[in-house]
Amino acid sequence: MLRLRRVGRVLVTALLASSGSAVEGQAPVRPAAEAVVVPAGRYVPLFAQPGAPREVAVDAFRMDVHPVSVASFLAFVQATPAWRRDRAPAALAGADYLGDWASADDPGGLDPDRRHPVTRVSWFAARAYCAWRGGRLPTTDEWEYAAAFDESGAVAAGDPDFNRWLLGVYQSRPSSDALPPVGRGVPNGLGLHDLHDLVWEWTEDVNNQLLTGAGRDDRGIDRQLFCAAGSTDATDLTNYAGFLRYGVRATLGGGGGEPGVGFRCVY
Amino acid sequence: MNAQATLHSRSFWSAIGGLVVLAIFAMVATRPAADETLRPSDMSAPELPALRGEETAILTEAPFVPPPITRDYATVVNVELETVEVKKRLADGVDYTFWTFGGSVPGSFIRVREGDEVRFTLKNHPTSIVAHNIDLHAVTGPGGGAKATFTGPGQETDFTFRALNPGLYVYHCAVAPVGMHIANGMYGLILVEPEEGLPEVDREFYVMQGEFYTEGRYGEPGHQPFSYDKALAENPDYVVFNGSVGSMVGDRSLQAQVGEKIRLFVGNGGPNLVSSFHVIGEIFDNVYPEGGTTVNRNVQTTLVPAGGSAVTEFRADVPGTFIMVDHSIFRAFDKGALGMIEVSGHATAAIFTDGGAAAAGGGH
């Protein structure tokens, strides 16, 4: 298993290199996705939509093994100049979009391989990237379901040991101004890396849950995230790690620019 | 969809709310004057003092307190706090990743005057891992500002409130899981001075208790993560004043002179324990229990609720080391809830003699 993954990574590196040279020619070659199958299954979201069933069925899909790296996103920006930070429409990418790059076509930084995850990416740009790759952003259900698999490959949501491990991971995460490369450490049982210990990740419906009812202030998930309302509708009050994830998601605006938020695609 | 739009939509809804209030007011105002049960004054806001000028609040780190307010009018006070997640010392050889208001535990002390309009800005540092907000108990309004200040890493929010009630109030983070945010150190004090001010004293200090729940037992070296199980069992390994074991001992002891009046602004962040606050070798001349307005005199030990406060005052009559403790006493000597006040100056034998040895506290 491990060896296979290593082979896969070498392949990606080779393809990335070839895509780099293709930029000088005409048609850019898209970097191949290193993705694995997440099998169909069921899981219980921490917060359910009002009236929705407690348990959600998730169809099978393929998911990127890593969050999108700076190298991959640079290839996208070079192939699709409309998403350069100096050209992207302000409505789709805020002033902080790729704000940590040295220039519109140079991520800068000391790491020549640019294997660290891209951040400060707007939701719209993340969607465009995934479409360019022939995929899309995962739904929150898909992301949460895939991230609930532990190292042994079991769905561990609700397992006190898994929750305790996650809390420890969140507390020891690297600060967003010095992110290490993607693919460190041990993947979960599906072969997915970095789901918890690197960056938060965009999902397709990241903000939908805020917009239930007549208005944002009416009802919805954000009410559940403050002590004034309690967290009475959460399905698992012990899932502290889940509260932290949902909390961050609930603060995200589509314009992006957030320093600790990246993404990966599904197919 | 973006943060800007969200804020705008909030203003939109509050504007609608304001219109509804105005409409009700107009309806009431046109009712016959004979109807005494629904006068406009019953329906409108309490009479508020006029605001003059604008200033920026001085914020201090514990044990220090911003200077007393000398204004005799209400003003607009701008307060800017930043939430920062920092790895710091909890005890010798023990580190903890604190979630803070302003970089230290407890959070910065805020001092305003009754009637002031507080324009509050909350920033969440870009290196933060999680979202934060603030619920100030001094706020009259839903959530104490919690919802208005829900702030992701690298973001900034604001809201405005009127400091209607004088007193010493706790503020804290109220993002779920609330207990974890508070357990990680997200609390502080805001003083709303009464219009007439507080009686003059010589020294004011900021002392705030809080407990920490670590995976390792007390003193186990290295970086210690938060323990959910211990927090749930309300069984902390550390109970400390001002964010760490020994924050106010030795070189860091609070300093005063014989004859001075000392005021301690005491808070308790919790998250779980109620403090039995006591100074060994002193009697509080005055206590404002729970940080409110009444004064209790001649108090040995005062209760400080989790999420509450007390103001204690005493005159330092004799020199020596006076030890602040949570008199739930195992917390003091075994878990860290201990701080020192060094009082220097001449002894007065008429008050206390110990047979010739140097005057020293610590006795009981």
Interface residues (C-beta under 8 A of the other chain):
Chain A: G94 D96 N163 R164 L167 G168 Y170 Q171 S172 R173 S175 S176 D177 N207 G215 R216 D217 D222 Q224 L225 F226 C227 A228 S231 A234 T238 Y240 F243 L244 Y246 G247 V248 A250 T251 L252 G253 G254 G255 G257 E258 P259 G260
Chain B: M1 N2 A3 Q4 A5 T6 S9 R10 W13 T97 P126 T127 S128 I129 V130 A131 N133 D135 P142 G143 G144 A146 K147 F150 T151 G152 P153 G154 Q155 A174 V175 A176 P177 V178 M180 E215 H223 P225 F226 Y228 D229
